Amino acid sequence: MDKRAFSHRLIGQRERLHVSPGQLLERVEQSGYGPRSKEILREQVRHESTGQVGFALFNCPPAIVRGEGALVWDADGMEYVDMLAGFSVSNVGHCHSAVTAALAEQAGRLMHYFDLPGEPRERLAARLAAMAPGDRRRRVVFGTTGADAARLAIRLARWYTGAPIILSAYGGYHGTTGATMPTTAKGGMWAYFYPVLPQDSGHAKIPYSYPYRCPVGAAPEHCAEACLEFTRRMLLGKESPFAEHRAGVSNVAAILLEPMQASAGYIIPGAGYLRGIRELCDEFGFLLIDDEIQAGLGRTGRLWACEHEQVVPDMILTSKGLASGLPISAVIADDEVAASWGPGAHVGTFTAGALACATANATLDVYESEQLVKRAADRGAYFLDRLEGLRERHPILGWIDARGLFIGLEFVRDRAAKEPAMDETARMLEFCVREGLLFEKGGYYCAGSSSSPRWSSGRNSSTARPASWTGR
């Protein structure tokens, strides 16, 4: 049968992606978790969709029921060092006393009242606007999730510029909703949107500098320059949908990217890449949307990762660690941009509710009082030094990406060939979970829940414990 035929290609692909409840239950029973954890996992398999994410990240995920600082415990009392920081959410540690106190106090006063102004909300808006880099005046557009922030930024960029196209980078991750999936470069996730792709003529991809495996084939030290030149050629030539430069025609509203890629394996671009993207945006008249949802809020040793190259974006996206686990997100945008539309242009029932805003303010207070950004830089320098020592002794550790506590390790079977050590990395993850260490594996060569060559760090700068490695 022709491999291009529907019955061979698509049906076979769907079967490879499908996992039955029975197969998930087998993983639960074969896991080393205790009886209480297994019962929670059985309940999940009985009642939740087979598409939930836990069994994609781990062969069988832990059932976490309690957290304190950088530690979490499962239902049977097994202790774990949480190098995921709750997936980049528990930036000040789990259940920080100042945060839980603010949450309780606000809950006794007002928990929620629609998408309307309130004291904690307006205090938070003013703080976020003042926290953005550069000396521009800013306004805030609130959302509920990180994907919501990306969606709002895309809408705002198109509204303000009148142009339709959003450029995003290969390896980028900006959400998995219908509105944001086109900007998230994950073919396996796209397959779940069939028969209609999460793509339209309003989105296109550009290369992202990944020095260890440069997408345009340049040496590590020249990867940033080569990726920028590739993108510039795409923008200059009239035989692309993006622009006809000589005629003064531009169809691009904005470039949306992460200053350091997270889901792709905690990849730090080559020096000058982000600054070069800013220069391209200025040259061709695009907005720059900087997605700091994972790399921002101190993890890299700077409050915003874009500050490592002194780049001032037109919009900054933040979420995840902003409220220590309560759902809230924000687009911090230039004044002129965010003041260009009218009342009712965006609305959400649970947007920037009183609980989330009070908790976010308390979280930011902890950042200031405990100097968490500086602590991330200091501890990151310590970890990088020790990891370089490991790399000298262990050939399997082929590459280290590190800024502050934003750390990714890439494992290879052969340093010269850079062959990904996928099976070895999968075994490391399973071993570490059994021993009480949580991190994520992923990256360009990650194959589902059983193999991947990178560890990347989901750990936030704010905790006093060691940095994490994952490879989200």
GUPAFI-825110 format. One record per residue (C-alpha): residue number from 1; x, y, z. Coordinates in steps of 0.5 Angstrom, whole numbers, plus 500, padded with zeros to 3 digits. Layout:
<k=NUM; x=X; y=Y; z=Z>
...
//
This chain:
<k=1; x=500; y=500; z=500>
<k=2; x=503; y=507; z=498>
<k=3; x=505; y=510; z=505>
<k=4; x=502; y=517; z=502>
<k=5; x=495; y=514; z=502>
<k=6; x=490; y=516; z=508>
<k=7; x=489; y=509; z=510>
<k=8; x=496; y=508; z=511>
<k=9; x=499; y=515; z=514>
<k=10; x=493; y=518; z=518>
<k=11; x=490; y=512; z=521>
<k=12; x=497; y=509; z=523>
<k=13; x=499; y=516; z=525>
<k=14; x=493; y=516; z=530>
<k=15; x=494; y=510; z=532>
<k=16; x=501; y=511; z=534>
<k=17; x=499; y=518; z=538>
<k=18; x=493; y=514; z=542>
<k=19; x=494; y=511; z=549>
<k=20; x=488; y=507; z=552>
<k=21; x=486; y=508; z=559>
<k=22; x=488; y=500; z=560>
<k=23; x=495; y=502; z=557>
<k=24; x=495; y=508; z=562>
<k=25; x=493; y=504; z=568>
<k=26; x=498; y=499; z=566>
<k=27; x=503; y=504; z=567>
<k=28; x=500; y=506; z=574>
<k=29; x=500; y=499; z=577>
<k=30; x=508; y=498; z=574>
<k=31; x=510; y=504; z=578>
<k=32; x=514; y=504; z=584>
<k=33; x=509; y=509; z=588>
<k=34; x=505; y=508; z=594>
<k=35; x=498; y=505; z=595>
<k=36; x=495; y=512; z=596>
<k=37; x=499; y=515; z=590>
<k=38; x=496; y=509; z=586>
<k=39; x=489; y=510; z=588>
<k=40; x=489; y=517; z=586>
<k=41; x=493; y=516; z=579>
<k=42; x=487; y=510; z=578>
<k=43; x=482; y=515; z=579>
<k=44; x=485; y=520; z=574>
<k=45; x=485; y=514; z=569>
<k=46; x=478; y=513; z=570>
<k=47; x=475; y=520; z=570>
<k=48; x=480; y=524; z=566>
<k=49; x=481; y=525; z=559>
<k=50; x=487; y=520; z=556>
<k=51; x=490; y=527; z=553>
<k=52; x=492; y=530; z=560>
<k=53; x=499; y=532; z=560>
<k=54; x=502; y=528; z=566>
<k=55; x=503; y=521; z=562>
<k=56; x=506; y=525; z=557>
<k=57; x=512; y=528; z=561>
<k=58; x=513; y=522; z=565>
<k=59; x=512; y=514; z=564>
<k=60; x=507; y=515; z=570>
<k=61; x=507; y=522; z=574>
<k=62; x=507; y=523; z=581>
<k=63; x=501; y=525; z=585>
<k=64; x=503; y=531; z=589>
<k=65; x=499; y=533; z=595>
<k=66; x=503; y=538; z=599>
<k=67; x=509; y=543; z=598>
<k=68; x=514; y=547; z=602>
<k=69; x=519; y=551; z=599>
<k=70; x=523; y=547; z=594>
<k=71; x=520; y=541; z=596>
<k=72; x=514; y=537; z=595>
<k=73; x=511; y=530; z=597>
<k=74; x=506; y=525; z=594>
<k=75; x=500; y=522; z=597>
<k=76; x=504; y=517; z=601>
<k=77; x=509; y=522; z=604>
<k=78; x=515; y=521; z=599>
<k=79; x=519; y=527; z=598>
<k=80; x=522; y=530; z=592>
<k=81; x=526; y=536; z=590>
<k=82; x=522; y=540; z=585>
<k=83; x=527; y=542; z=580>
<k=84; x=521; y=544; z=576>
<k=85; x=518; y=549; z=581>
<k=86; x=511; y=547; z=579>
<k=87; x=513; y=548; z=572>
<k=88; x=516; y=555; z=573>
<k=89; x=510; y=557; z=577>
<k=90; x=512; y=557; z=584>
<k=91; x=518; y=562; z=584>
<k=92; x=518; y=564; z=591>
<k=93; x=518; y=556; z=593>
<k=94; x=511; y=553; z=595>
<k=95; x=507; y=556; z=600>
<k=96; x=511; y=562; z=602>
<k=97; x=508; y=564; z=608>
<k=98; x=507; y=571; z=606>
<k=99; x=504; y=569; z=599>
<k=100; x=499; y=564; z=603>
<k=101; x=497; y=570; z=608>
<k=102; x=496; y=575; z=603>
<k=103; x=491; y=570; z=599>
<k=104; x=487; y=568; z=606>
<k=105; x=487; y=576; z=607>
<k=106; x=484; y=577; z=601>
<k=107; x=479; y=571; z=601>
<k=108; x=476; y=574; z=607>
<k=109; x=475; y=581; z=603>
<k=110; x=473; y=579; z=596>
<k=111; x=474; y=573; z=592>
<k=112; x=472; y=575; z=585>
<k=113; x=468; y=580; z=582>
<k=114; x=468; y=580; z=574>
<k=115; x=473; y=583; z=570>
<k=116; x=473; y=590; z=573>
<k=117; x=478; y=595; z=577>
<k=118; x=480; y=593; z=584>
<k=119; x=485; y=596; z=589>
<k=120; x=490; y=590; z=588>
<k=121; x=489; y=590; z=581>
<k=122; x=491; y=597; z=580>
<k=123; x=496; y=596; z=584>
<k=124; x=499; y=590; z=580>
<k=125; x=498; y=594; z=574>
<k=126; x=502; y=600; z=576>
<k=127; x=508; y=595; z=579>
<k=128; x=508; y=591; z=572>
<k=129; x=508; y=597; z=568>
<k=130; x=514; y=600; z=572>
<k=131; x=518; y=594; z=572>
<k=132; x=518; y=593; z=564>
<k=133; x=525; y=595; z=562>
<k=134; x=527; y=602; z=558>
<k=135; x=524; y=609; z=560>
<k=136; x=518; y=608; z=556>
<k=137; x=511; y=609; z=559>
<k=138; x=507; y=602; z=559>
<k=139; x=500; y=600; z=560>
<k=140; x=498; y=593; z=562>
<k=141; x=493; y=588; z=559>
<k=142; x=491; y=583; z=563>
<k=143; x=489; y=575; z=562>
<k=144; x=488; y=569; z=565>
<k=145; x=493; y=564; z=562>
<k=146; x=500; y=565; z=559>
<k=147; x=496; y=563; z=552>
<k=148; x=491; y=568; z=554>
<k=149; x=497; y=573; z=554>
<k=150; x=500; y=571; z=547>
<k=151; x=493; y=571; z=544>
<k=152; x=492; y=578; z=547>
<k=153; x=498; y=580; z=544>
<k=154; x=497; y=578; z=537>
<k=155; x=490; y=581; z=537>
<k=156; x=493; y=588; z=539>
<k=157; x=499; y=587; z=535>
<k=158; x=495; y=586; z=529>
<k=159; x=490; y=592; z=531>
<k=160; x=495; y=597; z=532>
<k=161; x=499; y=596; z=526>
<k=162; x=494; y=594; z=521>
<k=163; x=498; y=588; z=519>
<k=164; x=496; y=581; z=519>
<k=165; x=502; y=576; z=519>
<k=166; x=506; y=574; z=526>
<k=167; x=513; y=571; z=525>
<k=168; x=515; y=566; z=531>
<k=169; x=521; y=562; z=531>
<k=170; x=522; y=554; z=530>
<k=171; x=522; y=551; z=537>
<k=172; x=518; y=557; z=540>
<k=173; x=512; y=555; z=545>
<k=174; x=506; y=560; z=546>
<k=175; x=500; y=556; z=548>
<k=176; x=496; y=550; z=545>
<k=177; x=489; y=554; z=544>
<k=178; x=486; y=555; z=537>
<k=179; x=489; y=562; z=537>
<k=180; x=496; y=560; z=539>
<k=181; x=498; y=553; z=537>
<k=182; x=500; y=556; z=530>
<k=183; x=506; y=560; z=534>
<k=184; x=508; y=553; z=538>
<k=185; x=512; y=549; z=533>
<k=186; x=510; y=542; z=535>
<k=187; x=508; y=537; z=530>
<k=188; x=506; y=532; z=535>
<k=189; x=501; y=537; z=538>
<k=190; x=499; y=540; z=531>
<k=191; x=496; y=533; z=529>
<k=192; x=491; y=533; z=535>
<k=193; x=488; y=539; z=531>
<k=194; x=486; y=535; z=524>
<k=195; x=483; y=535; z=520>
<k=196; x=484; y=543; z=520>
<k=197; x=491; y=545; z=522>
<k=198; x=492; y=550; z=527>
<k=199; x=495; y=555; z=522>
<k=200; x=493; y=560; z=517>
<k=201; x=496; y=565; z=513>
<k=202; x=497; y=570; z=519>
<k=203; x=503; y=566; z=521>
<k=204; x=510; y=564; z=519>
<k=205; x=516; y=561; z=522>
<k=206; x=523; y=564; z=522>
<k=207; x=530; y=560; z=525>
<k=208; x=532; y=561; z=532>
<k=209; x=539; y=561; z=534>
<k=210; x=541; y=554; z=537>
<k=211; x=548; y=554; z=537>
<k=212; x=549; y=547; z=539>
<k=213; x=545; y=545; z=533>
<k=214; x=544; y=551; z=529>
<k=215; x=538; y=551; z=524>
<k=216; x=542; y=554; z=518>
<k=217; x=548; y=550; z=519>
<k=218; x=553; y=555; z=522>
<k=219; x=558; y=554; z=527>
<k=220; x=556; y=555; z=534>
<k=221; x=560; y=562; z=535>
<k=222; x=556; y=564; z=528>
<k=223; x=549; y=561; z=529>
<k=224; x=546; y=568; z=531>
<k=225; x=549; y=572; z=526>
<k=226; x=547; y=567; z=521>
<k=227; x=540; y=566; z=523>
<k=228; x=539; y=573; z=523>
<k=229; x=542; y=574; z=516>
<k=230; x=537; y=568; z=514>
<k=231; x=531; y=572; z=516>
<k=232; x=533; y=579; z=513>
<k=233; x=534; y=576; z=507>
<k=234; x=526; y=573; z=507>
<k=235; x=524; y=580; z=509>
<k=236; x=528; y=584; z=503>
<k=237; x=526; y=579; z=498>
<k=238; x=519; y=581; z=494>
<k=239; x=518; y=573; z=493>
<k=240; x=516; y=572; z=500>
<k=241; x=509; y=573; z=503>
<k=242; x=512; y=578; z=509>
<k=243; x=514; y=584; z=505>
<k=244; x=516; y=588; z=498>
<k=245; x=521; y=592; z=501>
<k=246; x=523; y=596; z=495>
<k=247; x=515; y=598; z=495>
<k=248; x=515; y=600; z=502>
<k=249; x=510; y=594; z=503>
<k=250; x=510; y=590; z=510>
<k=251; x=505; y=585; z=512>
<k=252; x=508; y=583; z=518>
<k=253; x=505; y=586; z=525>
<k=254; x=510; y=583; z=530>
<k=255; x=515; y=578; z=531>
<k=256; x=513; y=574; z=537>
<k=257; x=519; y=570; z=541>
<k=258; x=522; y=567; z=547>
<k=259; x=528; y=571; z=549>
<k=260; x=531; y=564; z=551>
<k=261; x=527; y=558; z=549>
<k=262; x=524; y=553; z=554>
<k=263; x=519; y=548; z=551>
<k=264; x=525; y=547; z=546>
<k=265; x=530; y=545; z=551>
<k=266; x=532; y=551; z=555>
<k=267; x=536; y=554; z=549>
<k=268; x=540; y=560; z=550>
<k=269; x=541; y=563; z=543>
<k=270; x=547; y=566; z=541>
<k=271; x=550; y=572; z=543>
<k=272; x=547; y=578; z=539>
<k=273; x=541; y=574; z=537>
<k=274; x=535; y=578; z=541>
<k=275; x=539; y=584; z=540>
<k=276; x=539; y=583; z=532>
<k=277; x=531; y=581; z=532>
<k=278; x=530; y=588; z=535>
<k=279; x=534; y=591; z=530>
<k=280; x=530; y=588; z=524>
<k=281; x=524; y=590; z=528>
<k=282; x=526; y=597; z=528>
<k=283; x=528; y=597; z=520>
<k=284; x=522; y=593; z=518>
<k=285; x=517; y=597; z=522>
<k=286; x=515; y=591; z=526>
<k=287; x=513; y=590; z=533>
<k=288; x=517; y=586; z=538>
<k=289; x=513; y=581; z=543>
<k=290; x=518; y=578; z=548>
<k=291; x=515; y=572; z=551>
<k=292; x=518; y=572; z=558>
<k=293; x=513; y=567; z=561>
<k=294; x=518; y=562; z=563>
<k=295; x=525; y=565; z=562>
<k=296; x=522; y=572; z=566>
<k=297; x=521; y=574; z=573>
<k=298; x=528; y=573; z=575>
<k=299; x=530; y=566; z=573>
<k=300; x=536; y=568; z=569>
<k=301; x=539; y=572; z=574>
<k=302; x=536; y=578; z=571>
<k=303; x=528; y=580; z=572>
<k=304; x=527; y=580; z=565>
<k=305; x=531; y=575; z=560>
<k=306; x=531; y=581; z=555>
<k=307; x=536; y=585; z=559>
<k=308; x=542; y=580; z=558>
<k=309; x=542; y=584; z=551>
<k=310; x=539; y=591; z=553>
<k=311; x=533; y=589; z=549>
<k=312; x=527; y=593; z=550>
<k=313; x=521; y=590; z=547>
<k=314; x=514; y=593; z=545>
<k=315; x=510; y=588; z=549>
<k=316; x=512; y=583; z=554>
<k=317; x=508; y=577; z=556>
<k=318; x=508; y=574; z=563>
<k=319; x=504; y=569; z=567>
<k=320; x=506; y=562; z=571>
<k=321; x=510; y=565; z=577>
<k=322; x=507; y=572; z=577>
<k=323; x=502; y=569; z=582>
<k=324; x=505; y=563; z=585>
<k=325; x=500; y=558; z=582>
<k=326; x=494; y=563; z=582>
<k=327; x=492; y=564; z=574>
<k=328; x=493; y=570; z=572>
<k=329; x=497; y=573; z=566>
<k=330; x=499; y=580; z=563>
<k=331; x=501; y=583; z=557>
<k=332; x=506; y=589; z=559>
<k=333; x=505; y=594; z=552>
<k=334; x=508; y=601; z=550>
<k=335; x=503; y=606; z=552>
<k=336; x=501; y=608; z=545>
<k=337; x=500; y=601; z=543>
<k=338; x=495; y=599; z=549>
<k=339; x=491; y=605; z=548>
<k=340; x=490; y=604; z=541>
<k=341; x=483; y=600; z=542>
<k=342; x=477; y=602; z=546>
<k=343; x=473; y=599; z=552>
<k=344; x=470; y=592; z=551>
<k=345; x=476; y=590; z=546>
<k=346; x=478; y=584; z=551>
<k=347; x=474; y=581; z=556>
<k=348; x=474; y=575; z=561>
<k=349; x=470; y=573; z=567>
<k=350; x=476; y=571; z=571>
<k=351; x=481; y=576; z=568>
<k=352; x=486; y=579; z=574>
<k=353; x=481; y=577; z=579>
<k=354; x=482; y=580; z=586>
<k=355; x=485; y=573; z=589>
<k=356; x=490; y=573; z=584>
<k=357; x=492; y=580; z=584>
<k=358; x=493; y=580; z=591>
<k=359; x=497; y=574; z=591>
<k=360; x=501; y=577; z=585>
<k=361; x=503; y=583; z=589>
<k=362; x=505; y=579; z=595>
<k=363; x=509; y=575; z=590>
<k=364; x=513; y=581; z=588>
<k=365; x=514; y=583; z=595>
<k=366; x=518; y=577; z=596>
<k=367; x=522; y=578; z=590>
<k=368; x=524; y=585; z=593>
<k=369; x=525; y=583; z=600>
<k=370; x=529; y=577; z=599>
<k=371; x=533; y=579; z=593>
<k=372; x=531; y=573; z=589>
<k=373; x=534; y=576; z=582>
<k=374; x=540; y=577; z=585>
<k=375; x=540; y=570; z=588>
<k=376; x=538; y=567; z=582>
<k=377; x=545; y=570; z=579>
<k=378; x=549; y=568; z=585>
<k=379; x=547; y=561; z=585>
<k=380; x=547; y=560; z=577>
<k=381; x=554; y=562; z=577>
<k=382; x=555; y=556; z=582>
<k=383; x=551; y=551; z=578>
<k=384; x=555; y=553; z=572>
<k=385; x=562; y=552; z=575>
<k=386; x=560; y=545; z=578>
<k=387; x=556; y=543; z=571>
<k=388; x=562; y=545; z=567>
<k=389; x=566; y=540; z=572>
<k=390; x=561; y=534; z=571>
<k=391; x=562; y=536; z=563>
<k=392; x=569; y=535; z=563>
<k=393; x=569; y=528; z=567>
<k=394; x=563; y=525; z=563>
<k=395; x=563; y=525; z=555>
<k=396; x=555; y=524; z=555>
<k=397; x=554; y=531; z=557>
<k=398; x=555; y=535; z=551>
<k=399; x=553; y=542; z=552>
<k=400; x=550; y=546; z=557>
<k=401; x=546; y=552; z=557>
<k=402; x=546; y=557; z=563>
<k=403; x=543; y=564; z=565>
<k=404; x=542; y=564; z=572>
<k=405; x=538; y=558; z=574>
<k=406; x=535; y=557; z=567>
<k=407; x=539; y=551; z=566>
<k=408; x=539; y=546; z=560>
<k=409; x=543; y=540; z=559>
<k=410; x=544; y=536; z=553>
<k=411; x=546; y=529; z=553>
<k=412; x=549; y=526; z=547>
<k=413; x=552; y=519; z=545>
<k=414; x=558; y=522; z=541>
<k=415; x=560; y=529; z=542>
<k=416; x=563; y=529; z=535>
<k=417; x=557; y=527; z=532>
<k=418; x=552; y=530; z=537>
<k=419; x=548; y=524; z=537>
<k=420; x=542; y=525; z=542>
<k=421; x=542; y=520; z=548>
<k=422; x=535; y=519; z=548>
<k=423; x=534; y=513; z=551>
<k=424; x=539; y=514; z=556>
<k=425; x=536; y=521; z=558>
<k=426; x=529; y=517; z=559>
<k=427; x=533; y=512; z=564>
<k=428; x=536; y=518; z=568>
<k=429; x=529; y=521; z=568>
<k=430; x=526; y=515; z=571>
<k=431; x=531; y=514; z=576>
<k=432; x=531; y=521; z=579>
<k=433; x=524; y=521; z=580>
<k=434; x=524; y=514; z=584>
<k=435; x=530; y=517; z=588>
<k=436; x=526; y=524; z=589>
<k=437; x=528; y=529; z=584>
<k=438; x=523; y=532; z=579>
<k=439; x=525; y=535; z=573>
<k=440; x=523; y=535; z=565>
<k=441; x=526; y=532; z=559>
<k=442; x=525; y=535; z=552>
<k=443; x=528; y=538; z=546>
<k=444; x=528; y=538; z=539>
<k=445; x=529; y=530; z=539>
<k=446; x=524; y=528; z=545>
<k=447; x=520; y=522; z=543>
<k=448; x=514; y=523; z=547>
<k=449; x=514; y=521; z=554>
<k=450; x=520; y=516; z=553>
<k=451; x=526; y=519; z=550>
<k=452; x=529; y=526; z=550>
<k=453; x=536; y=528; z=550>
<k=454; x=536; y=535; z=554>
<k=455; x=534; y=536; z=561>
<k=456; x=532; y=543; z=562>
<k=457; x=531; y=547; z=568>
<k=458; x=524; y=549; z=570>
<k=459; x=527; y=552; z=577>
<k=460; x=526; y=559; z=579>
<k=461; x=531; y=564; z=581>
<k=462; x=527; y=565; z=588>
<k=463; x=528; y=559; z=591>
<k=464; x=534; y=557; z=595>
<k=465; x=535; y=550; z=593>
<k=466; x=539; y=548; z=587>
<k=467; x=537; y=549; z=580>
<k=468; x=533; y=545; z=576>
<k=469; x=535; y=542; z=569>
<k=470; x=529; y=540; z=564>
<k=471; x=529; y=540; z=557>
<k=472; x=519; y=546; z=557>
//
